[in-house]
């Protein structure tokens, strides 16, 4: 769904993925968002890579490589 602001610019509607999961669980079980978040968060947190240094280094390495390629292209 696109929204138009007062300047005529289009803006797409955005919801955080976690919020979508919480709302869905709350509607399915007819419970509050707080209760749904208490149920959803433990499983959701398992997919978050906190303190995963190998993953962080891999992502940082990819970004550094991209930046180096951009610099080389700009110098041509």
N, CA, C and O atoms as a printed pandas DataFrame, in Angstrom:
     atom_number atom_name residue_name chain_id  residue_number  x_coord  y_coord  z_coord
0              1         N          UNK        A               1    0.843   -1.180    0.000
1              2        CA          UNK        A               1    0.000    0.000    0.000
2              3         C          UNK        A               1    0.886    1.241    0.000
3              4         O          UNK        A               1    1.702    1.416    0.905
4              5         N          UNK        A               2    0.740    2.082   -0.978
5              6        CA          UNK        A               2    1.552    3.295   -1.065
6              7         C          UNK        A               2    0.799    4.466   -0.448
7              8         O          UNK        A               2   -0.406    4.624   -0.641
8              9         N          UNK        A               3    1.519    5.263    0.280
9             10        CA          UNK        A               3    0.959    6.459    0.895
10            11         C          UNK        A               3    1.594    7.678    0.232
11            12         O          UNK        A               3    2.750    7.625   -0.189
12            13         N          UNK        A               4    0.860    8.749    0.140
13            14        CA          UNK        A               4    1.388    9.979   -0.436
14            15         C          UNK        A               4    1.426   11.036    0.660
15            16         O          UNK        A               4    0.414   11.315    1.303
16            17         N          UNK        A               5    2.606   11.623    0.866
17            18        CA          UNK        A               5    2.710   12.668    1.880
18            19         C          UNK        A               5    2.278   14.009    1.290
19            20         O          UNK        A               5    1.861   14.071    0.134
20            21         N          UNK        A               6    2.377   15.088    2.081
21            22        CA          UNK        A               6    1.896   16.389    1.653
22            23         C          UNK        A               6    2.670   16.950    0.457
23            24         O          UNK        A               6    2.177   17.846   -0.228
24            25         N          UNK        A               7    3.868   16.437    0.200
25            26        CA          UNK        A               7    4.667   16.901   -0.935
26            27         C          UNK        A               7    4.444   16.063   -2.191
27            28         O          UNK        A               7    5.058   16.315   -3.228
28            29         N          UNK        A               8    3.565   15.065   -2.096
29            30        CA          UNK        A               8    3.282   14.233   -3.246
30            31         C          UNK        A               8    4.239   13.069   -3.428
31            32         O          UNK        A               8    4.206   12.396   -4.459
32            33         N          UNK        A               9    5.095   12.820   -2.439
33            34        CA          UNK        A               9    6.039   11.713   -2.533
34            35         C          UNK        A               9    5.373   10.418   -2.066
35            36         O          UNK        A               9    4.560   10.412   -1.142
36            37         N          UNK        A              10    5.736    9.341   -2.723
37            38        CA          UNK        A              10    5.186    8.046   -2.342
38            39         C          UNK        A              10    6.014    7.431   -1.228
39            40         O          UNK        A              10    7.236    7.573   -1.179
40            41         N          UNK        A              11    5.321    6.754   -0.348
41            42        CA          UNK        A              11    5.977    6.090    0.769
42            43         C          UNK        A              11    5.286    4.752    0.962
43            44         O          UNK        A              11    4.060    4.693    1.057
44            45         N          UNK        A              12    6.053    3.690    1.020
45            46        CA          UNK        A              12    5.439    2.378    1.215
46            47         C          UNK        A              12    5.271    2.106    2.704
47            48         O          UNK        A              12    6.093    2.523    3.520
48            49         N          UNK        A              13    4.213    1.413    3.038
49            50        CA          UNK        A              13    3.935    1.083    4.432
50            51         C          UNK        A              13    4.943    0.035    4.899
51            52         O          UNK        A              13    5.229   -0.917    4.173
52            53         N          UNK        A              14    5.476    0.203    6.096
53            54        CA          UNK        A              14    6.483   -0.706    6.627
54            55         C          UNK        A              14    6.089   -1.161    8.026
55            56         O          UNK        A              14    5.639   -0.367    8.852
56            57         N          UNK        A              15    6.266   -2.445    8.271
57            58        CA          UNK        A              15    6.106   -2.996    9.614
58            59         C          UNK        A              15    7.306   -3.890    9.896
59            60         O          UNK        A              15    7.759   -4.626    9.020
60            61         N          UNK        A              16    7.810   -3.825   11.103
61            62        CA          UNK        A              16    8.912   -4.689   11.482
62            63         C          UNK        A              16    8.455   -6.141   11.458
63            64         O          UNK        A              16    7.329   -6.435   11.861
64            65         N          UNK        A              17    9.310   -7.060   10.992
65            66        CA          UNK        A              17    8.936   -8.478   10.938
66            67         C          UNK        A              17    8.512   -9.041   12.296
67            68         O          UNK        A              17    7.555   -9.811   12.375
68            69         N          UNK        A              18    9.217   -8.662   13.363
69            70        CA          UNK        A              18    8.858   -9.158   14.690
70            71         C          UNK        A              18    7.456   -8.691   15.076
71            72         O          UNK        A              18    6.683   -9.453   15.657
72            73         N          UNK        A              19    7.135   -7.456   14.757
73            74        CA          UNK        A              19    5.812   -6.925   15.095
74            75         C          UNK        A              19    4.720   -7.701   14.362
75            76         O          UNK        A              19    3.660   -7.964   14.928
76            77         N          UNK        A              20    4.975   -8.068   13.105
77            78        CA          UNK        A              20    4.005   -8.859   12.340
78            79         C          UNK        A              20    3.759  -10.211   13.016
79            80         O          UNK        A              20    2.621  -10.672   13.110
80            81         N          UNK        A              21    4.842  -10.839   13.485
81            82        CA          UNK        A              21    4.716  -12.144   14.147
82            83         C          UNK        A              21    3.913  -12.009   15.438
83            84         O          UNK        A              21    3.049  -12.837   15.727
84            85         N          UNK        A              22    4.202  -10.963   16.212
85            86        CA          UNK        A              22    3.493  -10.744   17.475
86            87         C          UNK        A              22    2.007  -10.505   17.221
87            88         O          UNK        A              22    1.159  -11.090   17.895
88            89         N          UNK        A              23    1.688   -9.646   16.250
89            90        CA          UNK        A              23    0.280   -9.372   15.941
90            91         C          UNK        A              23   -0.446  -10.631   15.486
91            92         O          UNK        A              23   -1.586  -10.870   15.885
92            93         N          UNK        A              24    0.201  -11.428   14.660
93            94        CA          UNK        A              24   -0.417  -12.657   14.161
94            95         C          UNK        A              24   -0.719  -13.616   15.311
95            96         O          UNK        A              24   -1.808  -14.186   15.381
96            97         N          UNK        A              25    0.265  -13.793   16.225
97            98        CA          UNK        A              25    0.066  -14.693   17.368
98            99         C          UNK        A              25   -1.050  -14.182   18.265
99           100         O          UNK        A              25   -1.861  -14.971   18.749
100          101         N          UNK        A              26   -1.103  -12.876   18.493
101          102        CA          UNK        A              26   -2.140  -12.283   19.343
102          103         C          UNK        A              26   -3.528  -12.508   18.741
103          104         O          UNK        A              26   -4.485  -12.806   19.457
104          105         N          UNK        A              27   -3.623  -12.365   17.434
105          106        CA          UNK        A              27   -4.918  -12.569   16.783
106          107         C          UNK        A              27   -5.318  -14.034   16.773
107          108         O          UNK        A              27   -6.487  -14.362   16.973
108          109         N          UNK        A              28   -4.347  -14.921   16.540
109          110        CA          UNK        A              28   -4.641  -16.354   16.506
110          111         C          UNK        A              28   -5.168  -16.858   17.842
111          112         O          UNK        A              28   -6.125  -17.631   17.896
112          113         N          UNK        A              29   -4.526  -16.405   18.924
113          114        CA          UNK        A              29   -4.881  -16.900   20.256
114          115         C          UNK        A              29   -5.815  -15.966   21.014
115          116         O          UNK        A              29   -6.221  -16.272   22.136
116          117         N          UNK        A              30   -6.159  -14.831   20.413
117          118        CA          UNK        A              30   -7.007  -13.838   21.054
118          119         C          UNK        A              30   -6.435  -13.438   22.418
119          120         O          UNK        A              30   -7.110  -13.489   23.446
120          121         N          UNK        A              31   -5.144  -13.032   22.378
121          122        CA          UNK        A              31   -4.445  -12.594   23.583
122          123         C          UNK        A              31   -3.871  -11.202   23.333
123          124         O          UNK        A              31   -3.903  -10.703   22.208
124          125         N          UNK        A              32   -3.351  -10.586   24.379
125          126        CA          UNK        A              32   -2.781   -9.245   24.240
126          127         C          UNK        A              32   -1.443   -9.317   23.506
127          128         O          UNK        A              32   -0.831  -10.379   23.397
128          129         N          UNK        A              33   -1.008   -8.168   23.010
129          130        CA          UNK        A              33    0.290   -8.107   22.341
130          131         C          UNK        A              33    1.416   -8.452   23.309
131          132         O          UNK        A              33    2.400   -9.080   22.918
132          133         N          UNK        A              34    1.280   -8.047   24.566
133          134        CA          UNK        A              34    2.293   -8.365   25.573
134          135         C          UNK        A              34    2.398   -9.875   25.761
135          136         O          UNK        A              34    3.498  -10.426   25.758
136          137         N          UNK        A              35    1.272  -10.537   25.921
137          138        CA          UNK        A              35    1.291  -11.991   26.089
138          139         C          UNK        A              35    1.859  -12.670   24.839
139          140         O          UNK        A              35    2.632  -13.622   24.946
140          141         N          UNK        A              36    1.484  -12.191   23.681
141          142        CA          UNK        A              36    1.990  -12.767   22.434
142          143         C          UNK        A              36    3.500  -12.573   22.313
143          144         O          UNK        A              36    4.215  -13.473   21.873
144          145         N          UNK        A              37    3.976  -11.398   22.706
145          146        CA          UNK        A              37    5.419  -11.149   22.616
146          147         C          UNK        A              37    6.195  -12.050   23.574
147          148         O          UNK        A              37    7.300  -12.484   23.249
148          149         N          UNK        A              38    5.636  -12.336   24.746
149          150        CA          UNK        A              38    6.283  -13.238   25.700
150          151         C          UNK        A              38    6.403  -14.637   25.107
151          152         O          UNK        A              38    7.386  -15.335   25.354
152          153         N          UNK        A              39    5.410  -15.048   24.328
153          154        CA          UNK        A              39    5.447  -16.363   23.685
154          155         C          UNK        A              39    6.399  -16.383   22.492
155          156         O          UNK        A              39    7.101  -17.371   22.278
156          157         N          UNK        A              40    6.429  -15.312   21.722
157          158        CA          UNK        A              40    7.150  -15.281   20.450
158          159         C          UNK        A              40    8.647  -15.010   20.632
159          160         O          UNK        A              40    9.467  -15.599   19.927
160          161         N          UNK        A              41    9.008  -14.139   21.555
161          162        CA          UNK        A              41   10.394  -13.682   21.668
162          163         C          UNK        A              41   11.430  -14.778   21.880
163          164         O          UNK        A              41   12.470  -14.734   21.223
164          165         N          UNK        A              42   11.216  -15.755   22.751
165          166        CA          UNK        A              42   12.266  -16.765   22.934
166          167         C          UNK        A              42   12.646  -17.484   21.630
167          168         O          UNK        A              42   13.829  -17.707   21.369
168          169         N          UNK        A              43   11.672  -17.838   20.833
169          170        CA          UNK        A              43   11.962  -18.513   19.562
170          171         C          UNK        A              43   12.589  -17.542   18.556
171          172         O          UNK        A              43   13.500  -17.913   17.817
172          173         N          UNK        A              44   12.104  -16.316   18.533
173          174        CA          UNK        A              44   12.633  -15.313   17.606
174          175         C          UNK        A              44   14.102  -15.007   17.905
175          176         O          UNK        A              44   14.902  -14.838   16.986
176          177         N          UNK        A              45   14.449  -14.938   19.177
177          178        CA          UNK        A              45   15.815  -14.606   19.577
178          179         C          UNK        A              45   16.819  -15.668   19.158
179          180         O          UNK        A              45   18.006  -15.370   19.025
180          181         N          UNK        A              46   16.372  -16.892   18.951
181          182        CA          UNK        A              46   17.282  -17.958   18.525
182          183         C          UNK        A              46   17.854  -17.679   17.141
183          184         O          UNK        A              46   18.948  -18.142   16.820
184          185         N          UNK        A              47   17.131  -16.934   16.324
185          186        CA          UNK        A              47   17.583  -16.626   14.977
186          187         C          UNK        A              47   18.450  -15.388   14.869
187          188         O          UNK        A              47   18.958  -15.080   13.791
188          189         N          UNK        A              48   18.629  -14.669   15.981
189          190        CA          UNK        A              48   19.433  -13.453   15.976
190          191         C          UNK        A              48   20.874  -13.829   16.292
191          192         O          UNK        A              48   21.140  -14.609   17.207
192          193         N          UNK        A              49   21.783  -13.275   15.533
193          194        CA          UNK        A              49   23.192  -13.658   15.668
194          195         C          UNK        A              49   23.954  -12.691   16.569
195          196         O          UNK        A              49   24.841  -11.976   16.103
196          197         N          UNK        A              50   23.615  -12.666   17.849
197          198        CA          UNK        A              50   24.365  -11.866   18.809
198          199         C          UNK        A              50   25.683  -12.569   19.096
199          200         O          UNK        A              50   25.727  -13.785   19.282
200          201         N          UNK        A              51   26.734  -11.802   19.128
201          202        CA          UNK        A              51   28.062  -12.300   19.471
202          203         C          UNK        A              51   28.556  -13.423   18.547
203          204         O          UNK        A              51   29.381  -14.241   18.953
204          205         N          UNK        A              52   28.058  -13.461   17.320
205          206        CA          UNK        A              52   28.536  -14.418   16.320
206          207         C          UNK        A              52   29.639  -13.722   15.529
207          208         O          UNK        A              52   29.387  -13.149   14.468
208          209         N          UNK        A              53   30.859  -13.776   16.051
209          210        CA          UNK        A              53   31.956  -13.014   15.456
210          211         C          UNK        A              53   32.306  -13.506   14.055
211          212         O          UNK        A              53   32.690  -12.703   13.205
212          213         N          UNK        A              54   32.182  -14.798   13.796
213          214        CA          UNK        A              54   32.490  -15.310   12.463
214          215         C          UNK        A              54   31.543  -14.693   11.434
215          216         O          UNK        A              54   31.976  -14.272   10.361
216          217         N          UNK        A              55   30.271  -14.641   11.758
217          218        CA          UNK        A              55   29.284  -14.039   10.849
218          219         C          UNK        A              55   29.560  -12.550   10.670
219          220         O          UNK        A              55   29.527  -12.040    9.550
220          221         N          UNK        A              56   29.831  -11.854   11.770
221          222        CA          UNK        A              56   30.099  -10.419   11.693
222          223         C          UNK        A              56   31.314  -10.130   10.817
223          224         O          UNK        A              56   31.292   -9.215    9.993
224          225         N          UNK        A              57   32.374  -10.915   11.001
225          226        CA          UNK        A              57   33.584  -10.717   10.204
226          227         C          UNK        A              57   33.329  -10.996    8.726
227          228         O          UNK        A              57   33.873  -10.311    7.860
228          229         N          UNK        A              58   32.504  -12.002    8.436
229          230        CA          UNK        A              58   32.161  -12.322    7.054
230          231         C          UNK        A              58   31.413  -11.157    6.402
231          232         O          UNK        A              58   31.729  -10.762    5.280
232          233         N          UNK        A              59   30.428  -10.613    7.105
233          234        CA          UNK        A              59   29.640   -9.502    6.569
234          235         C          UNK        A              59   30.501   -8.257    6.399
235          236         O          UNK        A              59   30.396   -7.564    5.387
236          237         N          UNK        A              60   31.344   -7.970    7.373
237          238        CA          UNK        A              60   32.231   -6.806    7.291
238          239         C          UNK        A              60   33.202   -6.980    6.129
239          240         O          UNK        A              60   33.463   -6.031    5.390
240          241         N          UNK        A              61   33.741   -8.194    5.964
241          242        CA          UNK        A              61   34.659   -8.465    4.857
242          243         C          UNK        A              61   34.005   -8.240    3.500
243          244         O          UNK        A              61   34.607   -7.656    2.598
244          245         N          UNK        A              62   32.766   -8.708    3.363
245          246        CA          UNK        A              62   32.038   -8.500    2.100
246          247         C          UNK        A              62   31.850   -7.012    1.828
247          248         O          UNK        A              62   32.036   -6.553    0.701
248          249         N          UNK        A              63   31.488   -6.275    2.844
249          250        CA          UNK        A              63   31.251   -4.830    2.666
250          251         C          UNK        A              63   32.552   -4.105    2.323
251          252         O          UNK        A              63   32.550   -3.205    1.483
252          253         N          UNK        A              64   33.662   -4.485    2.960
253          254        CA          UNK        A              64   34.944   -3.866    2.639
254          255         C          UNK        A              64   35.335   -4.154    1.193
255          256         O          UNK        A              64   35.868   -3.286    0.501
256          257         N          UNK        A              65   35.066   -5.378    0.742
257          258        CA          UNK        A              65   35.361   -5.745   -0.647
258          259         C          UNK        A              65   34.519   -4.906   -1.609
259          260         O          UNK        A              65   35.026   -4.413   -2.616
260          261         N          UNK        A              66   33.234   -4.748   -1.295
261          262        CA          UNK        A              66   32.360   -3.914   -2.125
262          263         C          UNK        A              66   32.874   -2.482   -2.196
263          264         O          UNK        A              66   32.913   -1.878   -3.268
264          265         N          UNK        A              67   33.266   -1.945   -1.044
265          266        CA          UNK        A              67   33.749   -0.569   -1.008
266          267         C          UNK        A              67   35.046   -0.422   -1.813
267          268         O          UNK        A              67   35.232    0.576   -2.509
268          269         N          UNK        A              68   35.941   -1.412   -1.720
269          270        CA          UNK        A              68   37.188   -1.367   -2.486
270          271         C          UNK        A              68   36.889   -1.390   -3.982
271          272         O          UNK        A              68   37.535   -0.680   -4.752
272          273         N          UNK        A              69   35.918   -2.197   -4.399
273          274        CA          UNK        A              69   35.540   -2.246   -5.811
274          275         C          UNK        A              69   34.956   -0.916   -6.271
275          276         O          UNK        A              69   35.228   -0.476   -7.388
276          277         N          UNK        A              70   34.165   -0.277   -5.431
277          278        CA          UNK        A              70   33.604    1.027   -5.778
278          279         C          UNK        A              70   34.704    2.081   -5.925
279          280         O          UNK        A              70   34.658    2.919   -6.825
280          281         N          UNK        A              71   35.680    2.028   -5.040
281          282        CA          UNK        A              71   36.782    2.980   -5.117
282          283         C          UNK        A              71   37.565    2.762   -6.406
283          284         O          UNK        A              71   37.948    3.725   -7.070
284          285         N          UNK        A              72   37.806    1.500   -6.766
285          286        CA          UNK        A              72   38.536    1.221   -8.007
286          287         C          UNK        A              72   37.760    1.714   -9.219
287          288         O          UNK        A              72   38.355    2.278  -10.137
288          289         N          UNK        A              73   36.458    1.518   -9.243
289          290        CA          UNK        A              73   35.643    2.002  -10.360
290          291         C          UNK        A              73   35.658    3.519  -10.447
291          292         O          UNK        A              73   35.679    4.085  -11.540
292          293         N          UNK        A              74   35.648    4.174   -9.295
293          294        CA          UNK        A              74   35.628    5.635   -9.277
294          295         C          UNK        A              74   36.956    6.207   -9.772
295          296         O          UNK        A              74   36.986    7.306  -10.326
296          297         N          UNK        A              75   38.037    5.482   -9.580
297          298        CA          UNK        A              75   39.348    5.970   -9.987
298          299         C          UNK        A              75   39.602    5.773  -11.482
299          300         O          UNK        A              75   40.550    6.350  -12.015
300          301         N          UNK        A              76   38.796    4.989  -12.161
301          302        CA          UNK        A              76   38.999    4.740  -13.598
302          303         C          UNK        A              76   38.572    5.898  -14.429
303          304         O          UNK        A              76   38.676    5.849  -15.655
